[in-house]
Amino acid sequence: MAYHHLAFAARDMKAVDHFYREVMGFDLKKVEIGPTPDGGWAKHFFYEIEPDRFIAFWELHGEAYEKVTETGISRAMGLPDWVNHVSFYSPTEEHLNERKAIWLKGGYDVFEIDHNWCRSIYTLDPNNTLVEYCVTTAAFTQADRDRAIAALTANDLPHSAPPKSLQHHKASDYRTAAE
């Protein structure tokens, strides 16, 4: 079963719109505007990722929401950025490389990891939420499943193999090389 939408708070909706519509290429399809239970009001923006699949953002207004709030989903919980994040499907490594170039061209630094079974790129969106594109590069085995089941109750399993590679791509370096 797929998600219909994931919804997050937005601190700067114009920056969020730029990132998700212009950089990510998602289509802004709908906004709902109305009162909130706390006496304020809100705008709820829906960006279509693929047909009938959305990422949505709340822009909150009113006295109940005047306090500046951390909107990064991990930072708000006091966790490192990498813990809670949104990962989008990348069908091929070519697609992943295209997305990386788009992020860099858009001014966003990119962290890239080859996890040995998938390859991922990461950047922070304007809300300080980590956003990922990921492509699966290896088939899952019965041994993978058995290890995952065992890890539910055991804390003494050996660590997984370290990533094949870790790379940090600076947007400023990309811009200089492209000029």
Disulfide bonds with the S-S distance in Angstrom:
none
